[in-house]
């Protein structure tokens, strides 16, 4: 399986995808934190979950 984004070499594409995944997870954590949730827990959830974690954080009700 070859991963190529915008014609970049495979290691660069993987690095780019990983950084996007972690950025989305971090954004999810800060979104949940603004709604009153524990930041450290949501950083772990966000970094592991990525986009689904962001969707979950956006759907959270403020505490």
N, C-alpha and C positions, 0 to 999 in steps of 0.2 A: 504494500500500500504506500503510495507516494502522496504526500501532502504538499501542495504548492499553492500559495496565495499570491496573486499578482506577479507570478513568474519568479518569485523569490526561491532561493534554495530551501530544501526541506528543514534544516535546523533553524533557519531564520523564521520560517512559517510556523513551526512549533513554538518557538519563543514568542512570537507575536500572538498566537492563539492563547498561550498560557498567561501572558500579561493581560490580555483582554478579559479572560476568565477571572483573574484575580482582581482586576479593577471593578468588574461588575459585582463580585462578591464583597469587596470593600464598600462599594456604594450601598449594597443591600444592608450591610452592618450599620452604617451610619444612618440609613433610613429607619431601621428598627430602633436604633439608639435615640433618635429624635422622638420616637413614639413611646419612649420610656422603657425599652428593653435593655438587657445587659450587653454592653459592647463586646466584651471578650467572647461571650457565647456566640454572638451573631457574627463575629469575625470568623470563627471556626465554621459555622454553618454556611456563611457566604463563600468562604474560600473553597469549601468542599462542594457546595451546591451550585455556585455561579448564578446563572439566569433563573432557575427555579427558586433559589433563595431570594432573589430580588423580587420576584412576583409575590412570594409569601410575605416579604417585608412590606411591600406596597399594600397588601390586603389587611395588614394588622390594624387593629383598632388601638388608638392611643390609650395608655394606662393612666 
